[in-house]
Amino acid sequence: MSAAIGWVEGSWSWRYAQDFSALANVVQAWVYSVASLWHSTEAKVANDSLSHRSSHHRMVTRSPNHMCAISCSTVSARRS
C-alpha cells in the first residue's frame, strides 16, 4: 500500500489518481470562476435612492398631459 491516502498501488484508482486530481482542480477552478463572476455581477446592481425615485415618479404619474406630450412627440417623430 502506498503512503498516499485514497488508492491502493496496482489498482485502477492508483493508475488514474493524477488524472482525477487534475480534473477535480479544473472543475473546482471553473466553479470558483462562475461563482465569483456571479457575485461581482450582483455587487454592481444598485437600486435608486428614495430621492431619485419618489418625487419624479409622483409628478409623472399625476400629470396626464406629460404622458400625452411624450407619446405625441414620439408619433410625430416617427412620421417625419
C-alpha positions, 0 to 999 in steps of 0.5 A, a space after each residue: 500500500 502506498 503512503 498516499 491516502 485514497 488508492 491502493 498501488 496496482 489498482 485502477 484508482 492508483 493508475 488514474 489518481 493524477 488524472 482525477 486530481 487534475 480534473 477535480 482542480 479544473 472543475 473546482 477552478 471553473 466553479 470558483 470562476 462562475 461563482 465569483 463572476 456571479 457575485 461581482 455581477 450582483 455587487 454592481 446592481 444598485 437600486 435608486 435612492 428614495 430621492 431619485 425615485 419618489 418625487 419624479 415618479 409622483 409628478 409623472 404619474 399625476 400629470 396626464 398631459 406629460 404622458 400625452 406630450 411624450 407619446 405625441 412627440 414620439 408619433 410625430 417623430 416617427 412620421 417625419 
